[in-house]
Amino acid sequence: MTREEITNLDGKIIDRKMLDEIQQSEEVKAIRDNGMDGRRIGKRWYVVVFNDGYGVSVYVSTFAR
């Protein structure tokens, strides 16, 4: 995924597969797991950190579909 595609996901709920795709991007330095989000019940909060230190938040459902 490109940086622009990932940045457009800021604040969005995504699935685990998309999180894995984000992690494989050369633009991404790390993905931080911040645990359960208190404002989004059943969602886990991740911060995607780019190589320059900028980060965006994404949320992954903890319920299997």
TIDRENNU-537457 format. One record per residue (C-alpha): x, y, z. Coordinates in steps of 0.02 Angstrom, whole numbers, plus 32768, in hexadecimal, padded with zeros to 4 digits. Layout:
BEGIN
NODE X Y Z .
...
//
This chain:
BEGIN
NODE 8000 8000 8000 .
NODE 8038 80B0 7FE1 .
NODE 8049 8135 8067 .
NODE 7FB6 8193 801D .
NODE 7F46 80F9 8022 .
NODE 7F76 80DA 80D7 .
NODE 7F5F 8190 8109 .
NODE 7EB0 818C 80BF .
NODE 7E85 8103 813D .
NODE 7EA7 8175 81D2 .
NODE 7E1B 815C 8251 .
NODE 7DCA 80CF 81ED .
NODE 7D99 801F 8220 .
NODE 7DF7 7F9F 81B8 .
NODE 7E08 7EE2 81B9 .
NODE 7E9E 7E7C 81F1 .
NODE 7ECF 7E55 813C .
NODE 7EDE 7F0E 8113 .
NODE 7F47 7F2A 81AF .
NODE 7FBD 7EA2 8171 .
NODE 7FC7 7EF9 80C7 .
NODE 7FF0 7F9E 811C .
NODE 807B 7F4A 817F .
NODE 80CF 7F0F 80DF .
NODE 80DC 7FBF 8098 .
NODE 818C 8003 8085 .
NODE 8149 80AA 80C7 .
NODE 811C 805F 8171 .
NODE 819C 805A 81FD .
NODE 812D 800A 8282 .
NODE 807B 7FE4 82B7 .
NODE 8056 8005 836E .
NODE 7FCC 7FA2 83C3 .
NODE 7F77 8018 843F .
NODE 7EFA 7F98 847D .
NODE 7E3E 7FA7 8486 .
NODE 7DF3 804E 8459 .
NODE 7D7C 808D 84E0 .
NODE 7D17 80F3 8464 .
NODE 7D05 806A 83E3 .
NODE 7CC3 7FCF 843A .
NODE 7D0A 7F2E 83F1 .
NODE 7D94 7F87 8392 .
NODE 7E4F 7F7F 83AB .
NODE 7EB0 8021 838E .
NODE 7F51 8021 8329 .
NODE 7FC4 80B0 82FB .
NODE 801F 809C 8256 .
NODE 80C6 80F6 8260 .
NODE 811A 812B 81BF .
NODE 81D7 8134 81A6 .
NODE 81D5 81F0 81C9 .
NODE 817C 81D7 8271 .
NODE 80D0 8212 8237 .
NODE 8043 81A0 8270 .
NODE 7F8E 817A 8249 .
NODE 7F0E 8119 82B0 .
NODE 7EAC 8084 826F .
NODE 7E34 8010 82C8 .
NODE 7E1B 7F54 82B3 .
NODE 7D81 7EF5 82EA .
NODE 7DA5 7E74 8370 .
NODE 7D0C 7E0F 833F .
NODE 7D22 7D83 82C0 .
NODE 7CB1 7D8D 8228 .
//
